[in-house]
Amino acid sequence: MVDITIGIPVKNSESTIGHCLKSILSSNFDLNRMEIIIVDGGSTDNTLAIAQKILKESGIKHKVLYDKGRGVAYARQMILNGSSGEYIVWIDSDNIIPQNYIKKGIETLLKDRKIGAVYPQMIVPIGGKSIIERLQIYYMLTRAKILSQSYRKQNIASFPAMQGTITRISALREIGGFDTSLIAGEDIDVFIRMYLNGWKLKSADITLYYHVRKSWRAVFAQAVWWGYGRYFVSKKHKNLIHPILELVERRQYEKQLPLQVLYTVEFLKLLEHSTKMFKTIELLALPLFYSYRRVGYFVGYDVAKKHSERKGMHYE
């Protein structure tokens, strides 16, 4: 009997998929009650060869599917449609989970029948060989600390990303699954709809590990992707999520300060906390890194806006 489906969308992940799968197979949760579903988005490297070899040798029940380039929302819906269990653990191909991750996450989920999803309390970046990897680590750990303090003060709803979350299949099916029209931002969208349908989203005392991007180009592409998804989700749920603001506090948002001021405040807060957390001269490059990511984010947001206008998309 399968209780747990591990859902992994992949594309060109040969450098991380092996570590990802081996961490899942090292879980202290009964592997006989698990299945793994991988959906490939058109990999051109050795991702599938590596994954299939590991899965075959492990003997775990698994499926390898193909979304034929339809996007990550479609891939997630394929996983939902093909799942045999009661719960889905959503793992990205660049994630690593500790042995007790699934067991502890499920224990949290079972505490309340109205909890539709649990998500990791901490996401810890892995890397550090290059300056760009270390800057991501400084940024992510500092931002996580700030967010834990500031979201309570904001009038903007915060929703988790999909990586590392454990969801009830019944909750996902109740809301109609994933919006496959969304090219990006499908994870935030699905959690907003779960929330609006009365499901609780709760953090669990579990830690997810995440491989940071290895180049400036990859960091920029990731920021573009986030900006692209943010546009569509913020338009679809404009009363719940602001398209731009992330770390700014409620009182600053309510004063309707210029965007330049808001971002200055955001960056100064980031710099203040990072200098307390890390003692390194490399923080001098943090303004460049922060600005670089912001540019990528706005490029993605602008591209999405133009795409929406060109396609004649309208939101209530």
C-alpha positions as CSV (number, residue, x, y, z in Angstrom):
1,M,0.0,0.0,0.0
2,V,1.3,3.4,-1.0
3,D,0.8,6.3,1.5
4,I,3.3,8.8,0.2
5,T,4.0,10.0,-3.3
6,I,7.3,11.8,-3.8
7,G,6.8,14.3,-6.7
8,I,9.9,15.6,-8.5
9,P,9.7,17.8,-11.6
10,V,13.1,17.7,-13.4
11,K,15.0,19.4,-16.2
12,N,18.7,19.3,-16.9
13,S,19.5,18.4,-13.3
14,E,22.3,15.9,-13.7
15,S,24.6,17.6,-11.1
16,T,22.0,17.3,-8.3
17,I,19.3,14.6,-9.1
18,G,21.6,11.8,-7.8
19,H,22.1,13.5,-4.4
20,C,18.3,14.3,-4.3
21,L,17.2,10.7,-4.9
22,K,19.7,9.2,-2.5
23,S,18.6,11.4,0.3
24,I,15.0,10.3,-0.3
25,L,15.9,6.6,-0.4
26,S,17.8,7.1,2.9
27,S,14.6,8.2,4.6
28,N,13.5,6.4,7.8
29,F,10.0,6.3,6.5
30,D,9.0,2.8,5.2
31,L,10.0,2.8,1.5
32,N,7.4,0.1,0.8
33,R,4.8,2.8,1.5
34,M,6.3,5.3,-0.9
35,E,6.4,5.8,-4.6
36,I,8.5,8.3,-6.6
37,I,7.1,10.1,-9.7
38,I,9.5,12.0,-11.8
39,V,8.2,14.3,-14.6
40,D,10.8,15.4,-17.0
41,G,10.5,18.8,-18.8
42,G,12.8,17.9,-21.7
43,S,16.2,17.3,-20.3
44,T,19.1,17.3,-22.7
45,D,21.7,16.0,-20.3
46,N,22.1,12.8,-18.2
47,T,19.4,13.6,-15.7
48,L,17.1,10.7,-16.7
49,A,19.8,8.2,-17.1
50,I,21.1,8.9,-13.6
51,A,17.6,8.9,-12.1
52,Q,16.5,5.7,-13.7
53,K,19.7,3.8,-12.7
54,I,19.2,4.8,-9.0
55,L,15.5,4.1,-9.0
56,K,15.9,0.7,-10.7
57,E,18.7,-0.4,-8.3
58,S,16.6,0.8,-5.2
59,G,13.6,-1.3,-6.1
60,I,11.2,1.4,-5.0
61,K,8.0,1.8,-6.8
62,H,8.4,4.6,-9.4
63,K,7.2,6.2,-12.6
64,V,9.0,8.5,-15.0
65,L,6.7,10.7,-17.0
66,Y,7.2,13.5,-19.6
67,D,5.4,16.8,-19.8
68,K,6.5,17.5,-23.4
69,G,7.5,21.1,-22.6
70,R,4.1,22.1,-21.1
71,G,5.7,23.7,-18.0
72,V,6.1,23.0,-14.3
73,A,2.4,23.5,-13.5
74,Y,1.5,20.8,-16.0
75,A,4.2,18.6,-14.6
76,R,2.9,19.0,-11.0
77,Q,-0.6,18.2,-12.2
78,M,0.7,15.0,-13.9
79,I,2.2,14.0,-10.5
80,L,-1.1,14.7,-8.8
81,N,-3.1,12.7,-11.4
82,G,-0.7,9.8,-11.2
83,S,-0.3,9.6,-7.4
84,S,-1.5,6.5,-5.5
85,G,-1.0,7.8,-2.0
86,E,-2.8,10.1,0.4
87,Y,0.0,12.7,0.6
88,I,2.5,14.2,-1.9
89,V,6.0,15.3,-0.8
90,W,7.1,17.9,-3.3
91,I,10.9,17.7,-3.8
92,D,12.8,19.8,-6.4
93,S,15.7,18.1,-8.1
94,D,18.2,20.4,-6.3
95,N,16.9,19.5,-2.8
96,I,18.2,17.2,-0.2
97,I,16.2,16.0,2.7
98,P,17.3,14.6,6.1
99,Q,16.4,11.0,7.1
100,N,13.5,12.1,9.4
101,Y,12.1,14.7,7.0
102,I,9.1,12.8,5.7
103,K,8.2,11.1,9.0
104,K,8.3,14.4,11.0
105,G,6.4,16.3,8.3
106,I,3.6,13.7,8.1
107,E,3.4,13.7,12.0
108,T,2.7,17.5,11.8
109,L,0.2,17.1,9.0
110,L,-1.8,14.4,11.0
111,K,-2.2,16.7,14.0
112,D,-5.1,18.4,12.4
113,R,-7.4,17.2,9.6
114,K,-7.7,20.7,8.3
115,I,-4.0,21.1,7.7
116,G,-3.7,20.9,3.9
117,A,0.0,21.4,3.7
118,V,3.1,21.6,5.9
119,Y,6.3,23.3,4.8
120,P,9.9,23.3,6.2
121,Q,10.7,25.7,9.0
122,M,14.2,26.2,7.5
123,I,15.6,26.0,4.0
124,V,19.4,25.8,4.2
125,P,21.5,26.6,1.1
126,I,24.3,24.3,0.1
127,G,27.4,25.5,-1.8
128,G,30.1,28.0,-1.2
129,K,32.9,27.2,-3.7
130,S,32.6,30.5,-5.5
131,I,31.8,34.1,-4.6
132,I,28.4,33.9,-6.3
133,E,27.5,30.8,-4.3
134,R,28.5,32.4,-1.0
135,L,26.6,35.6,-1.8
136,Q,23.4,33.5,-2.3
137,I,24.0,31.9,1.1
138,Y,24.5,35.2,2.8
139,Y,21.4,36.6,1.2
140,M,19.2,33.5,1.8
141,L,20.0,33.0,5.4
142,T,19.7,36.7,6.2
143,R,16.5,37.0,4.4
144,A,15.1,34.0,6.2
145,K,15.8,35.6,9.5
146,I,14.2,38.9,8.5
147,L,11.1,37.2,7.1
148,S,10.6,35.3,10.3
149,Q,10.4,38.6,12.1
150,S,8.6,40.8,9.6
151,Y,5.8,38.8,8.1
152,R,3.8,39.2,11.4
153,K,3.9,42.9,10.8
154,Q,2.9,43.0,7.1
155,N,-0.6,43.3,5.7
156,I,0.5,41.2,2.8
157,A,-0.2,37.4,2.9
158,S,2.8,35.1,2.8
159,F,2.6,31.7,1.2
160,P,5.3,29.0,0.9
161,A,7.0,27.8,-2.3
162,M,6.3,24.2,-3.3
163,Q,9.7,22.8,-2.7
164,G,9.8,20.7,0.4
165,T,6.1,20.9,1.2
166,I,3.9,17.9,2.1
167,T,0.3,18.2,0.9
168,R,-2.9,16.3,1.3
169,I,-4.0,15.0,-2.0
170,S,-7.6,15.5,-1.0
171,A,-6.9,19.2,-0.4
172,L,-5.3,19.6,-3.8
173,R,-8.1,17.8,-5.6
174,E,-10.8,19.8,-3.7
175,I,-9.4,23.0,-5.2
176,G,-9.1,21.5,-8.7
177,G,-5.4,20.9,-8.6
178,F,-2.8,23.2,-10.4
179,D,-3.7,26.0,-12.7
180,T,-1.8,24.7,-15.8
181,S,-2.3,28.1,-17.6
182,L,0.3,29.5,-15.3
183,I,3.8,29.3,-16.7
184,A,5.3,30.1,-13.3
185,G,4.0,30.9,-9.8
186,E,1.8,27.8,-9.8
187,D,3.0,26.9,-6.3
188,I,2.0,30.2,-4.6
189,D,-1.3,30.1,-6.5
190,V,-2.2,26.6,-5.3
191,F,-1.5,27.5,-1.7
192,I,-3.6,30.7,-1.9
193,R,-6.5,28.7,-3.2
194,M,-6.1,26.1,-0.4
195,Y,-6.1,28.9,2.1
196,L,-9.2,30.5,0.6
197,N,-10.9,27.1,0.8
198,G,-10.3,26.8,4.5
199,W,-7.2,24.6,4.5
200,K,-4.5,25.5,7.0
201,L,-0.8,25.9,5.9
202,K,1.6,25.1,8.7
203,S,5.3,25.1,9.2
204,A,6.8,21.9,10.5
205,D,10.1,21.4,12.5
206,I,11.9,20.1,9.4
207,T,14.8,21.4,7.4
208,L,15.2,21.3,3.7
209,Y,18.6,21.6,2.0
210,Y,18.9,23.4,-1.3
211,H,21.8,23.6,-3.9
212,V,22.4,27.3,-4.8
213,R,23.0,28.4,-8.4
214,K,26.5,28.1,-9.6
215,S,26.8,31.1,-11.9
216,W,25.8,34.7,-12.1
217,R,23.8,33.8,-15.2
218,A,21.9,31.1,-13.4
219,V,21.1,33.5,-10.5
220,F,19.7,36.0,-13.0
221,A,17.6,33.4,-14.8
222,Q,16.1,32.3,-11.5
223,A,15.2,35.9,-10.6
224,V,13.6,36.4,-14.0
225,W,11.5,33.2,-13.4
226,W,10.4,34.5,-10.0
227,G,9.4,37.9,-11.4
228,Y,7.5,36.2,-14.2
229,G,5.5,34.1,-11.9
230,R,4.9,36.9,-9.4
231,Y,3.2,39.0,-12.1
232,F,0.5,36.4,-12.9
233,V,-0.1,35.3,-9.3
234,S,-0.3,38.9,-8.1
235,K,-2.9,39.7,-10.8
236,K,-4.9,36.6,-10.1
237,H,-4.9,37.2,-6.3
238,K,-4.3,41.0,-6.1
239,N,-6.1,41.3,-2.7
240,L,-3.8,38.9,-1.1
241,I,-0.3,39.3,-2.6
242,H,1.6,42.4,-3.7
243,P,3.5,42.0,-6.9
244,I,6.7,43.8,-5.7
245,L,7.0,44.0,-2.0
246,E,8.8,41.2,-0.1
247,L,10.6,42.4,3.0
248,V,9.1,45.9,3.6
249,E,7.1,46.4,6.7
250,R,3.4,47.3,7.0
251,R,3.8,50.9,8.1
252,Q,6.1,51.7,5.2
253,Y,3.7,50.1,2.7
254,E,0.7,52.0,4.2
255,K,2.6,55.3,3.8
256,Q,2.7,54.7,0.1
257,L,6.4,55.6,-0.1
258,P,8.1,55.7,-3.5
259,L,9.4,52.3,-4.6
260,Q,13.0,53.5,-4.5
261,V,12.6,54.3,-0.8
262,L,11.0,51.0,-0.1
263,Y,13.9,49.1,-1.7
264,T,16.4,51.2,0.1
265,V,14.8,50.3,3.4
266,E,14.7,46.7,2.3
267,F,18.4,46.6,1.4
268,L,19.5,48.5,4.5
269,K,17.7,46.0,6.7
270,L,19.3,43.1,4.7
271,L,22.8,44.7,5.1
272,E,22.3,45.4,8.8
273,H,21.3,41.8,9.6
274,S,23.9,40.2,7.3
275,T,26.8,42.1,8.9
276,K,25.7,40.8,12.3
277,M,25.4,37.2,11.0
278,F,28.6,37.0,8.9
279,K,32.0,38.5,9.4
280,T,33.4,38.7,5.9
281,I,34.7,41.3,3.5
282,E,32.7,39.6,0.8
283,L,29.6,41.4,2.1
284,L,30.9,44.4,0.2
285,A,29.6,42.7,-3.0
286,L,26.1,42.2,-1.5
287,P,24.8,45.5,-3.0
288,L,25.8,44.3,-6.4
289,F,24.2,40.9,-5.9
290,Y,21.0,42.4,-4.5
291,S,20.7,44.9,-7.4
292,Y,21.5,42.2,-9.9
293,R,18.7,39.9,-8.6
294,R,16.3,42.8,-8.5
295,V,17.0,43.7,-12.2
296,G,16.3,40.0,-13.1
297,Y,13.1,40.1,-11.1
298,F,11.8,43.2,-12.8
299,V,12.8,41.8,-16.3
300,G,10.7,38.7,-15.6
301,Y,7.8,40.8,-14.3
302,D,7.9,43.1,-17.3
303,V,8.1,40.2,-19.7
304,A,5.1,38.6,-18.1
305,K,3.1,41.8,-18.3
306,K,3.9,42.2,-22.0
307,H,3.0,38.5,-22.5
308,S,-0.3,39.0,-20.7
309,E,-1.2,42.1,-22.8
310,R,-0.2,40.4,-26.0
311,K,-2.4,37.3,-25.2
312,G,-5.3,39.5,-24.0
313,M,-5.4,38.0,-20.6
314,H,-7.7,39.7,-18.1
315,Y,-8.1,39.3,-14.4
316,E,-11.1,40.2,-12.2
